[in-house]
Each structure stands twice: as C-alpha cells, then as structure tokens.
Amino acid sequence: MPSVKLSELFYVEESMIHGKGLFAKCIINKGDYMGTYRGPLCYDMESGGPHVLWVEDDDGVWIGRDGRNILRYMNHHATPCAAFDGFDLYALRDIHQGNEITIHYGDEFVEAIGDEYPEK
C-alpha cells in the first residue's frame, strides 16, 4: 500500500448525517487508496465497541479492529463514496473537497436501525 497521511486527506467536524463525520480536505479520485483502519484487534463481536470494523477473512473468521485513527468517524450511507477491502479504504467515486466520507455499514446495521437513522 502506498503511504498516506490521513491528516492531509481528511478532517473531522459535525455531520448532517450523525454526530461527527469525516470530510475530504482535497479531491480524491475514484479507485484511490484512502488509508487503513488501524486499532487493536477484536475477535468477540459481543464485546466490540461502536468503532469496531469487522472483516471476514479467507477462512470465514470475523476479525475486528477497534478504530483508533480518524477513519473511525465515517458515517453510514446507503450510497457511500468509499468502501473497505479488508481494512484498506478506497474511493468508490470521485470525492470533492468538503464532501463527507461515507461507507455502507452493512445490511445487518440497516435492518437493526430501521428508520432511526435516516439517509440524508
């Protein structure tokens, strides 16, 4: 992976979606590597916190990372601008300066929250 300094690409501020959000400081092109989700590993889904990103490995085992970098501020959106490949984040489309960086939290999240978390 190329080296990326997250503080040069992103900033955190209040989000219209939910709480704080992650925003682009510059133009990010479709397909660009945007950074890696860093933090301690977790293996127990029941005790994971709100910033744990769960990824299924090649053997079908779920591994989580409890986010400790600014990527933990990404909010959910039904039509996100970014997605993870493992713990590495990539742009799904061109992202303009000031746009909020969003990901899709997964179908289980959408089913669990119902209408409590409207898309904006």
N, C-alpha and C positions, 0 to 999 in steps of 0.2 A: 504494500500500500504506500502511496505517496505520503509524505509528511504534510499534515495540515494543522495549522494553529487555529483552534476553534475561536479564540478571541478576535481573530482577524476576519472571520466569516460571519459571526453571529453576535447578537446582543439579546438581553432578556429585558422584557418590560411587560406591563399589564396587557392581557389579551382580551379581545372581544369574545373569544370562544370560552375561556375558563381560566381564572386566576392569572398566573404569569405564563408568558409564551416565549418562544424562541423566534427571533427575526433575523432576516438576512441583512448584513452590512453592505453587501455588494451583489452583483449579478452572479448567479450560479447556473451553469448550463446543464441541460438535460444529460443525464448519464454521469455527471461529475461525482466523484467520491467526496463526501462531505465531512467525514470523520468517523471515529469508532466510539461506541458506547462503552465507557470504562467504569469499573467499580468491582467490588468484591463479588465472587461467585456465590450463587444460591442454588440449592438443589431441592428445597422443600417449598412447594407452591403455597402451602397453607400458611407459612410464616413470612412470606415475602412482603415487602413494603410497597408503597404506592409508586415507587420509581424503579421497580424491577422489570427489566425487559427479558422475556422468556423466549428462548430459541430452541427448536428441536434439532438435535444433532443427527448425523447419518445413521446412528443406531436406534433412533426413535426415543432417545432420552432427552428430557427437557432440562435445559441449563439456563439459569438466570444470572443477570448482573444487576446489582443494586446501584443504579446510576449515581456517579459522583462528579460527572462533568456537566457542562451546560446543556448537553443534549437531553438531559432529563426533563427539560422544560417544554418539550414538544407536546402539543395537544393533539387530540384525535380529530379527524375529519373524514367524512365519507368519501371525499375525493381529494386525497392527500397529494402533496407536492414531493414527498420523499418516502423512501421505503428502506428497510433493512435487508441486507443479505448477510445472514448471521448477525454479528454485532457491528457490521460496517454499514454506514448510511450513504445512500445515493439519491440524486435528484431524479424524479420521475418526469419532470418537465422543466423548462426554463423558469427560474425563480428570480424575480426582480428585487432590487434593493428595497427594504422595508416590508416585504412580504413575510407573513408568519410561516414558519416551517412546521408542517403538519404531517402526521403519519396516520395510518389506519390501525387502531389498537387491536383489531381482530373481531370476528363475528361473536365470540363469547362476550366480549365487552359490550357490543351493541345490543345484544339480547338482554344482558343484565341491567343496562341503564334505561332501556326503553326511551320514553320521551323526556327523561330527566336531564338529558344532555343534548339540547337541540343543536343542529348544524347551523352555522352562521356563515 
